[in-house]
């Protein structure tokens, strides 16, 4: 069965600092990987996704993520965090063998200090 | 505007009283899904539908029912709600599935359900 682990439940960074959110997945075949962001009281918005090809993917709002098959990781990064990035971030994995099931991690809540 | 619309946004009900949460999408998406979100557990899939009259169980289907009589609508039915179904529920849709471009799901704004 597929699974996703986000080791950090909470992260606090200062505005302007760099950010890296960790995501480790378990999936027996080629994974399809996603990062979503959830602002308070809102639904989930897709930040970026990896299907194939270049392992460094660019997303919206200045985010990027790198797929590392050898480490089963898909970490999310941003070079300079803005106060509006404070939200909860979810990593998710899907795959051809899993039908249309996206499996989500437990989420990482990001707080931004002024 | 392309969107997934859920209603109601908030619902408080009593144990055993049947309820329906509606979900509608205006993007002509084939795939629709229901998730519940609980603190520390992320989102877990309840049911999904690949097209009209085609539905299947997700990870946590117990206590829920769904139907897909029309492409745009995918209601979630709780025949006899219990307190352990208190949660935040999301409906989501996808054009042709999470692994077919453009892939992933578009989510609704959520329904916060409390069962007392």
Interface residues (C-beta under 8 A of the other chain):
Chain A: X4 X6 X9 X32 X34 X36 X41 X42 X43 X44 X45 X46 X49 X51 X90 X92 X94 X95 X96 X99 X100 X101 X102 X103 X104 X105 X106 X107
Chain B: X4 X31 X33 X35 X40 X41 X42 X43 X44 X45 X48 X50 X56 X58 X59 X90 X92 X94 X97 X98 X99 X101 X103 X104 X105 X106 X107 X108 X109 X110
